């Protein structure tokens, strides 16, 4: 069952504003450890690519829809996501945020959320995986914003409190990926308190 466009739009906006608020807590810790090989600046840079790609892809209408859902997008881009280019793109995006990354993130959030207000979700956009409906691609960006803002909060020692409007579709996407790929059992057992997840478990 697809999510109504208004709810998807609200979820993305709430996730983006949570990212903005969390980025404002960085202070002078841009060189501190962020996630894996990224420092905080690179983690923020990578996360900022979620709204920025929405903006860029809207400027690249697709001739047809090749990727039917957010689940299909993640399955189609696993090799790309595991490649060495992701880490460098994160560092480059962090550098591109300039001398005041927190202020730039706030500008990006305001600009892209305003841009989306003029859309209805049916727009076909060209992504790295192929043509997608905007509504389906936006769900992947809400997911990325929610997960990586949680990463950022952990790196900063801040409370990890994602907005419910963003957390709900992110969790549904996790569940859908687990079910499609035959990984539902460990997730179900862990989520209901039966056992912990296996080391390194991921649906991505």
KEDREN-929549 format. One record per residue: residue in one letter; residue number from 1; z negated, x negated, y of N, C-alpha, C in turn. Coordinates in nm, 2 decimals, m for minus. Last residue first. Layout:
<atoms>
  r    k    n_zz    n_xx    n_yy   ca_zz   ca_xx   ca_yy    c_zz    c_xx    c_yy
  A  NUM       Z       X       Y       Z       X       Y       Z       X       Y
...
</atoms>
This chain:
<atoms>
  r    k    n_zz    n_xx    n_yy   ca_zz   ca_xx   ca_yy    c_zz    c_xx    c_yy
  X  204   m0.40   m2.06   m0.37   m0.29   m2.11   m0.30   m0.20   m2.21   m0.38
  X  203   m0.63   m2.01   m0.50   m0.52   m1.91   m0.52   m0.39   m1.96   m0.45
  X  202   m0.84   m2.25   m0.66   m0.77   m2.20   m0.54   m0.66   m2.10   m0.58
  X  201   m1.09   m2.45   m0.78   m1.02   m2.33   m0.79   m0.96   m2.29   m0.65
  X  200   m1.25   m2.69   m0.79   m1.11   m2.69   m0.73   m1.03   m2.57   m0.74
  X  199   m1.44   m2.58   m1.06   m1.42   m2.68   m0.96   m1.27   m2.69   m0.92
  X  198   m1.46   m2.22   m1.10   m1.43   m2.36   m1.15   m1.41   m2.46   m1.04
  X  197   m1.72   m2.04   m0.94   m1.58   m2.06   m0.96   m1.56   m2.20   m1.02
  X  196   m2.01   m1.92   m1.13   m1.94   m1.98   m1.02   m1.80   m2.01   m1.04
  X  195   m2.07   m1.59   m1.26   m2.06   m1.73   m1.27   m2.00   m1.79   m1.15
  X  194   m2.14   m1.33   m1.18   m2.15   m1.37   m1.32   m2.16   m1.52   m1.33
  X  193   m2.11   m1.22   m0.92   m2.23   m1.29   m0.95   m2.25   m1.33   m1.10
  X  192   m1.87   m1.12   m0.85   m1.97   m1.02   m0.90   m2.10   m1.09   m0.95
  X  191   m1.72   m1.33   m0.79   m1.75   m1.24   m0.68   m1.85   m1.14   m0.72
  X  190   m1.69   m1.46   m1.04   m1.77   m1.52   m0.93   m1.81   m1.42   m0.83
  X  189   m1.53   m1.27   m1.18   m1.66   m1.31   m1.23   m1.75   m1.37   m1.12
  X  188   m1.30   m1.26   m1.01   m1.38   m1.14   m1.04   m1.52   m1.18   m1.09
  X  187   m1.21   m1.53   m1.04   m1.25   m1.47   m0.91   m1.34   m1.35   m0.92
  X  186   m1.16   m1.55   m1.31   m1.26   m1.64   m1.25   m1.31   m1.58   m1.12
  X  185   m0.95   m1.34   m1.33   m1.07   m1.34   m1.41   m1.18   m1.43   m1.34
  X  184   m0.72   m1.39   m1.18   m0.81   m1.29   m1.14   m0.95   m1.30   m1.20
  X  183   m0.50   m1.54   m1.22   m0.62   m1.61   m1.19   m0.73   m1.51   m1.15
  X  182   m0.23   m1.46   m1.24   m0.31   m1.47   m1.36   m0.44   m1.54   m1.34
  X  181   m0.09   m1.42   m1.01   m0.07   m1.55   m1.08   m0.17   m1.57   m1.20
  X  180   m0.15   m1.17   m0.92   m0.01   m1.20   m0.96    0.00   m1.33   m1.04
  X  179   m0.43   m1.20   m0.87   m0.38   m1.11   m0.97   m0.24   m1.14   m1.02
  X  178   m0.44   m1.39   m0.66   m0.50   m1.42   m0.79   m0.45   m1.33   m0.90
  X  177   m0.30   m1.26   m0.46   m0.24   m1.38   m0.52   m0.31   m1.41   m0.65
  X  176   m0.47   m1.04   m0.42   m0.34   m1.01   m0.47   m0.27   m1.14   m0.53
  X  175   m0.70   m1.17   m0.33   m0.71   m1.10   m0.45   m0.57   m1.07   m0.51
  X  174   m0.60   m1.28   m0.09   m0.66   m1.37   m0.20   m0.66   m1.30   m0.33
  X  173   m0.54   m1.05    0.04   m0.44   m1.14    0.01   m0.48   m1.24   m0.10
  X  172   m0.80   m0.94    0.08   m0.70   m0.87    0.00   m0.59   m0.96   m0.05
  X  171   m0.90   m1.13    0.25   m0.96   m1.12    0.11   m0.86   m1.04    0.02
  X  170   m0.75   m1.08    0.47   m0.75   m1.21    0.42   m0.80   m1.21    0.27
  X  169   m0.82   m0.82    0.54   m0.68   m0.84    0.49   m0.67   m0.98    0.42
  X  168   m1.10   m0.88    0.60   m1.06   m0.78    0.50   m0.92   m0.80    0.45
  X  167   m1.11   m1.06    0.82   m1.16   m1.10    0.68   m1.11   m1.01    0.57
  X  166   m1.03   m0.91    1.04   m0.95   m1.02    0.99   m0.99   m1.06    0.85
  X  165   m1.23   m0.72    1.07   m1.09   m0.67    1.07   m1.00   m0.78    1.02
  X  164   m1.46   m0.87    1.07   m1.44   m0.79    0.95   m1.29   m0.75    0.95
  X  163   m1.44   m1.20    1.20   m1.44   m1.06    1.22   m1.40   m0.98    1.10
  X  162   m1.64   m1.46    1.04   m1.51   m1.40    1.07   m1.52   m1.25    1.11
  X  161   m1.86   m1.67    1.09   m1.87   m1.52    1.10   m1.74   m1.46    1.14
  X  160   m2.04   m1.93    1.03   m1.91   m1.88    0.99   m1.91   m1.73    0.98
  X  159   m2.20   m2.10    1.30   m2.20   m1.99    1.20   m2.06   m1.95    1.16
  X  158   m2.13   m2.46    1.31   m2.14   m2.33    1.37   m2.15   m2.22    1.27
  X  157   m2.06   m2.72    1.25   m2.20   m2.67    1.22   m2.23   m2.54    1.28
  X  156   m1.80   m2.79    1.27   m1.88   m2.80    1.39   m2.03   m2.76    1.37
  X  155   m1.70   m2.75    1.02   m1.70   m2.88    1.07   m1.79   m2.90    1.19
  X  154   m1.74   m2.47    1.01   m1.81   m2.55    0.92   m1.82   m2.69    0.97
  X  153   m1.55   m2.39    1.20   m1.69   m2.36    1.22   m1.78   m2.45    1.13
  X  152   m1.31   m2.48    1.07   m1.35   m2.54    1.20   m1.50   m2.51    1.22
  X  151   m1.30   m2.31    0.85   m1.31   m2.46    0.83   m1.36   m2.52    0.96
  X  150   m1.27   m2.07    0.99   m1.39   m2.09    0.91   m1.41   m2.24    0.88
  X  149   m1.02   m2.12    1.09   m1.13   m2.11    1.18   m1.27   m2.12    1.11
  X  148   m0.88   m2.12    0.85   m0.90   m2.24    0.92   m1.00   m2.24    1.03
  X  147   m0.90   m1.84    0.77   m0.95   m1.95    0.68   m0.98   m2.08    0.76
  X  146   m0.79   m1.71    0.99   m0.93   m1.68    0.94   m0.98   m1.79    0.86
  X  145   m0.54   m1.82    1.02   m0.63   m1.82    1.13   m0.77   m1.80    1.08
  X  144   m0.43   m1.75    0.77   m0.44   m1.89    0.81   m0.54   m1.90    0.92
  X  143   m0.43   m1.46    0.79   m0.50   m1.54    0.68   m0.53   m1.68    0.72
  X  142   m0.27   m1.42    1.00   m0.40   m1.38    1.01   m0.49   m1.45    0.91
  X  141   m0.03   m1.52    0.89   m0.09   m1.59    1.00   m0.24   m1.55    1.03
  X  140    0.02   m1.34    0.69    0.00   m1.48    0.65   m0.07   m1.56    0.76
  X  139    0.06   m1.11    0.85   m0.05   m1.12    0.76   m0.08   m1.26    0.71
  X  138    0.30   m1.18    0.97    0.18   m1.18    1.05    0.06   m1.18    0.96
  X  137    0.49   m1.14    0.77    0.46   m1.27    0.81    0.33   m1.28    0.89
  X  136    0.48   m0.86    0.76    0.44   m0.93    0.64    0.41   m1.08    0.68
  X  135    0.57   m0.78    1.01    0.44   m0.74    0.96    0.39   m0.82    0.84
  X  134    0.83   m0.89    1.03    0.72   m0.95    1.11    0.58   m0.91    1.05
  X  133    0.99   m0.95    0.72    0.95   m0.85    0.82    0.83   m0.91    0.90
  X  132    1.18   m1.25    0.68    1.07   m1.17    0.65    1.05   m1.06    0.76
  X  131    1.41   m1.50    0.55    1.38   m1.38    0.64    1.27   m1.30    0.59
  X  130    1.24   m1.81    0.45    1.36   m1.71    0.46    1.32   m1.60    0.55
  X  129    1.04   m1.98    0.47    1.07   m1.93    0.33    1.19   m1.84    0.33
  X  128    1.01   m2.04    0.73    1.05   m2.15    0.65    1.08   m2.10    0.51
  X  127    1.17   m1.74    0.88    1.05   m1.83    0.85    1.10   m1.94    0.76
  X  126    1.30   m1.52    1.10    1.34   m1.63    1.01    1.22   m1.73    1.00
  X  125    1.22   m1.17    1.09    1.21   m1.30    1.15    1.25   m1.41    1.05
  X  124    1.28   m0.84    1.17    1.31   m0.94    1.07    1.31   m1.08    1.14
  X  123    1.05   m0.60    1.28    1.14   m0.71    1.32    1.16   m0.81    1.21
  X  122    0.85   m0.42    1.23    0.97   m0.41    1.14    1.07   m0.53    1.17
  X  121    0.65   m0.44    1.41    0.63   m0.49    1.28    0.75   m0.49    1.19
  X  120    0.69   m0.37    1.67    0.65   m0.27    1.59    0.63   m0.31    1.44
  X  119    0.60   m0.53    1.99    0.67   m0.53    1.86    0.62   m0.41    1.78
  X  118    0.46   m0.58    2.22    0.59   m0.52    2.23    0.67   m0.50    2.10
  X  117    0.24   m0.72    2.14    0.22   m0.58    2.18    0.35   m0.50    2.20
  X  116    0.32   m0.98    2.10    0.32   m0.89    1.98    0.30   m0.74    2.02
  X  115    0.27   m1.09    2.35    0.41   m1.08    2.30    0.41   m0.98    2.19
  X  114   m0.01   m1.09    2.35    0.06   m1.01    2.45    0.21   m0.98    2.40
  X  113   m0.06   m1.28    2.16   m0.10   m1.15    2.14   m0.04   m1.05    2.23
  X  112    0.06   m1.50    2.29    0.12   m1.45    2.17    0.07   m1.31    2.14
  X  111   m0.10   m1.54    2.52    0.04   m1.53    2.53    0.10   m1.46    2.41
  X  110   m0.36   m1.58    2.42   m0.33   m1.47    2.52   m0.18   m1.44    2.52
  X  109   m0.33   m1.80    2.26   m0.38   m1.67    2.20   m0.34   m1.56    2.29
  X  108   m0.25   m2.00    2.44   m0.16   m1.96    2.33   m0.20   m1.82    2.28
  X  107   m0.48   m2.01    2.60   m0.35   m1.97    2.66   m0.25   m1.92    2.56
  X  106   m0.66   m2.11    2.42   m0.69   m1.98    2.48   m0.56   m1.93    2.54
  X  105   m0.55   m2.36    2.36   m0.56   m2.26    2.26   m0.58   m2.12    2.32
  X  104   m0.59   m2.48    2.61   m0.45   m2.45    2.56   m0.45   m2.35    2.45
  X  103   m0.86   m2.51    2.62   m0.80   m2.42    2.72   m0.66   m2.39    2.67
  X  102   m0.90   m2.68    2.40   m0.96   m2.55    2.40   m0.89   m2.46    2.50
  X  101   m0.76   m2.92    2.48   m0.71   m2.84    2.37   m0.77   m2.70    2.37
  X  100   m0.68   m3.08    2.73   m0.78   m2.98    2.72   m0.74   m2.88    2.61
  X   99   m0.47   m3.26    2.70   m0.60   m3.31    2.75   m0.71   m3.21    2.73
  X   98   m0.27   m3.13    2.42   m0.30   m3.20    2.55   m0.44   m3.24    2.58
  X   97   m0.16   m3.03    2.20   m0.25   m2.94    2.28   m0.30   m3.01    2.41
  X   96   m0.02   m3.23    2.07    0.06   m3.14    2.17   m0.03   m3.05    2.25
  X   95   m0.21   m3.33    1.90   m0.17   m3.40    2.01   m0.10   m3.32    2.12
  X   94   m0.20   m3.12    1.71   m0.33   m3.15    1.79   m0.30   m3.23    1.91
  X   93    0.06   m3.14    1.61    0.02   m3.02    1.69   m0.11   m3.04    1.77
  X   92    0.03   m3.39    1.48    0.12   m3.37    1.60    0.09   m3.25    1.68
  X   91   m0.15   m3.32    1.28   m0.19   m3.42    1.38   m0.10   m3.41    1.51
  X   90    0.00   m3.13    1.15   m0.13   m3.09    1.21   m0.17   m3.19    1.31
  X   89    0.21   m3.28    1.06    0.24   m3.17    1.16    0.11   m3.13    1.22
  X   88    0.08   m3.44    0.88    0.13   m3.50    1.00    0.16   m3.39    1.11
  X   87    0.01   m3.26    0.68   m0.09   m3.33    0.75   m0.04   m3.39    0.88
  X   86    0.27   m3.17    0.60    0.17   m3.08    0.66    0.07   m3.15    0.74
  X   85    0.41   m3.37    0.47    0.45   m3.34    0.61    0.35   m3.25    0.68
  X   84    0.35   m3.40    0.21    0.28   m3.49    0.31    0.31   m3.45    0.45
  X   83    0.31   m3.07    0.04    0.38   m3.19    0.08    0.31   m3.27    0.19
  X   82    0.21   m2.83   m0.01    0.14   m2.95   m0.08    0.21   m3.08   m0.04
  X   81    0.37   m2.66    0.12    0.23   m2.67    0.16    0.16   m2.79    0.10
  X   80    0.60   m2.68   m0.02    0.60   m2.73    0.11    0.46   m2.75    0.16
  X   79    0.52   m2.56   m0.26    0.57   m2.70   m0.26    0.56   m2.76   m0.12
  X   78    0.46   m2.30   m0.18    0.36   m2.39   m0.23    0.40   m2.53   m0.23
  X   77    0.62   m2.10   m0.08    0.60   m2.22    0.01    0.50   m2.32   m0.05
  X   76    0.64   m1.89   m0.25    0.76   m1.96   m0.22    0.74   m2.09   m0.14
  X   75    0.38   m1.79   m0.25    0.43   m1.84   m0.38    0.56   m1.93   m0.35
  X   74    0.36   m1.70    0.01    0.27   m1.81   m0.04    0.33   m1.87   m0.17
  X   73    0.56   m1.50    0.01    0.57   m1.61    0.10    0.48   m1.73    0.05
  X   72    0.46   m1.31   m0.18    0.58   m1.39   m0.21    0.60   m1.51   m0.12
  X   71    0.24   m1.22   m0.02    0.22   m1.29   m0.15    0.34   m1.37   m0.19
  X   70    0.37   m1.10    0.19    0.29   m1.22    0.21    0.26   m1.30    0.09
  X   69    0.70   m1.00    0.08    0.56   m0.98    0.11    0.49   m1.11    0.14
  X   68    0.97   m1.06    0.04    0.93   m0.92    0.06    0.78   m0.89    0.09
  X   67    1.21   m1.25    0.17    1.08   m1.26    0.12    1.01   m1.13    0.15
  X   66    1.45   m1.18    0.29    1.45   m1.26    0.17    1.32   m1.26    0.10
  X   65    1.61   m0.96    0.49    1.48   m0.99    0.44    1.50   m1.06    0.30
  X   64    1.86   m1.09    0.72    1.82   m1.00    0.61    1.68   m1.04    0.57
  X   63    1.89   m1.23    0.95    2.00   m1.13    0.92    1.96   m1.04    0.81
  X   62    1.61   m1.27    1.18    1.68   m1.29    1.05    1.79   m1.19    1.02
  X   61    1.57   m1.41    1.50    1.58   m1.30    1.41    1.66   m1.33    1.29
  X   60    1.39   m1.61    1.65    1.49   m1.64    1.55    1.50   m1.52    1.46
  X   59    1.18   m1.55    1.80    1.30   m1.59    1.88    1.41   m1.62    1.78
  X   58    0.99   m1.52    1.61    1.03   m1.39    1.68    1.16   m1.42    1.76
  X   57    0.93   m1.78    1.56    1.01   m1.70    1.46    1.06   m1.57    1.52
  X   56    0.77   m1.86    1.78    0.90   m1.92    1.75    0.99   m1.84    1.66
  X   55    0.55   m1.68    1.75    0.63   m1.68    1.87    0.76   m1.74    1.85
  X   54    0.46   m1.76    1.50    0.49   m1.62    1.53    0.58   m1.61    1.65
  X   53    0.40   m2.03    1.55    0.51   m2.00    1.47    0.55   m1.85    1.48
  X   52    0.17   m2.00    1.72    0.29   m2.06    1.77    0.41   m2.03    1.68
  X   51   m0.03   m1.89    1.55    0.03   m1.81    1.66    0.16   m1.86    1.71
  X   50   m0.04   m2.13    1.38   m0.02   m1.99    1.33    0.03   m1.90    1.44
  X   49   m0.08   m2.36    1.51    0.05   m2.33    1.47    0.07   m2.19    1.41
  X   48   m0.35   m2.38    1.54   m0.28   m2.33    1.65   m0.13   m2.30    1.62
  X   47   m0.42   m2.52    1.30   m0.45   m2.38    1.32   m0.37   m2.31    1.43
  X   46   m0.34   m2.78    1.37   m0.28   m2.71    1.26   m0.30   m2.56    1.27
  X   45   m0.51   m2.83    1.59   m0.37   m2.83    1.61   m0.30   m2.75    1.50
  X   44   m0.76   m2.82    1.46   m0.73   m2.72    1.56   m0.58   m2.71    1.59
  X   43   m0.72   m3.04    1.30   m0.75   m2.91    1.24   m0.72   m2.80    1.34
  X   42   m0.69   m3.24    1.49   m0.57   m3.21    1.41   m0.59   m3.07    1.34
  X   41   m0.94   m3.23    1.61   m0.82   m3.20    1.69   m0.71   m3.17    1.60
  X   40   m1.11   m3.31    1.40   m1.12   m3.17    1.45   m0.99   m3.14    1.54
  X   39   m0.90   m3.49    1.16   m1.01   m3.48    1.25   m1.01   m3.34    1.31
  X   38   m0.78   m3.46    0.82   m0.77   m3.42    0.97   m0.90   m3.44    1.04
  X   37   m0.81   m3.51    0.56   m0.78   m3.62    0.64   m0.77   m3.59    0.79
  X   36   m1.05   m3.25    0.53   m0.97   m3.35    0.46   m0.94   m3.47    0.55
  X   35   m1.12   m3.15    0.85   m1.09   m3.10    0.71   m1.00   m3.20    0.64
  X   34   m1.28   m3.31    1.05   m1.24   m3.17    1.05   m1.23   m3.12    0.91
  X   33   m1.49   m3.55    1.20   m1.42   m3.50    1.08   m1.40   m3.35    1.09
  X   32   m1.42   m3.60    1.56   m1.51   m3.58    1.45   m1.43   m3.53    1.33
  X   31   m1.27   m3.60    1.79   m1.24   m3.71    1.69   m1.33   m3.70    1.57
  X   30   m1.37   m3.39    1.94   m1.23   m3.38    1.89   m1.20   m3.49    1.78
  X   29   m1.62   m3.33    2.06   m1.61   m3.37    1.92   m1.47   m3.37    1.86
  X   28   m1.70   m3.24    2.30   m1.64   m3.37    2.30   m1.62   m3.42    2.15
  X   27   m1.64   m2.91    2.24   m1.70   m3.00    2.34   m1.62   m3.13    2.33
  X   26   m1.61   m2.69    2.06   m1.59   m2.83    2.02   m1.65   m2.93    2.11
  X   25   m1.62   m2.43    2.12   m1.75   m2.49    2.09   m1.74   m2.64    2.06
  X   24   m1.37   m2.33    2.15   m1.45   m2.36    2.28   m1.58   m2.43    2.25
  X   23   m1.30   m2.27    1.89   m1.25   m2.40    1.95   m1.32   m2.43    2.08
  X   22   m1.43   m2.02    1.88   m1.48   m2.14    1.80   m1.43   m2.27    1.85
  X   21   m1.27   m1.87    2.04   m1.41   m1.88    2.07   m1.47   m2.00    2.00
  X   20   m1.02   m1.89    1.91   m1.03   m1.94    2.05   m1.18   m1.96    2.08
  X   19   m1.07   m1.77    1.67   m1.03   m1.91    1.67   m1.05   m1.97    1.81
  X   18   m1.12   m1.52    1.76   m1.23   m1.59    1.69   m1.20   m1.74    1.69
  X   17   m0.87   m1.45    1.85   m0.97   m1.47    1.95   m1.10   m1.54    1.89
  X   16   m0.73   m1.45    1.61   m0.69   m1.54    1.71   m0.80   m1.56    1.81
  X   15   m0.86   m1.23    1.48   m0.86   m1.37    1.42   m0.83   m1.47    1.52
  X   14   m0.79   m1.02    1.65   m0.93   m1.06    1.64   m0.95   m1.20    1.58
  X   13   m0.51   m1.03    1.62   m0.57   m1.05    1.75   m0.72   m1.09    1.74
  X   12   m0.49   m0.96    1.35   m0.44   m1.09    1.40   m0.50   m1.12    1.53
  X   11   m0.61   m0.70    1.35   m0.66   m0.81    1.27   m0.62   m0.95    1.32
  X   10   m0.44   m0.56    1.52   m0.58   m0.58    1.56   m0.64   m0.70    1.48
  X    9   m0.20   m0.57    1.37   m0.20   m0.63    1.50   m0.34   m0.66    1.55
  X    8   m0.29   m0.42    1.15   m0.24   m0.56    1.13   m0.24   m0.64    1.27
  X    7   m0.34   m0.17    1.27   m0.44   m0.25    1.20   m0.41   m0.40    1.19
  X    6   m0.08   m0.11    1.35   m0.19   m0.12    1.45   m0.30   m0.20    1.39
  X    5    0.07   m0.09    1.11    0.09   m0.20    1.20   m0.02   m0.21    1.30
  X    4   m0.12   m0.03    0.81   m0.06    0.02    0.93   m0.04   m0.09    1.03
  X    3   m0.04   m0.21    0.51   m0.14   m0.19    0.62   m0.07   m0.13    0.74
  X    2    0.10   m0.07    0.21    0.11   m0.15    0.33    0.00   m0.11    0.43
  X    1    0.00   m0.09   m0.12    0.00    0.00    0.00    0.00   m0.09    0.12
</atoms>
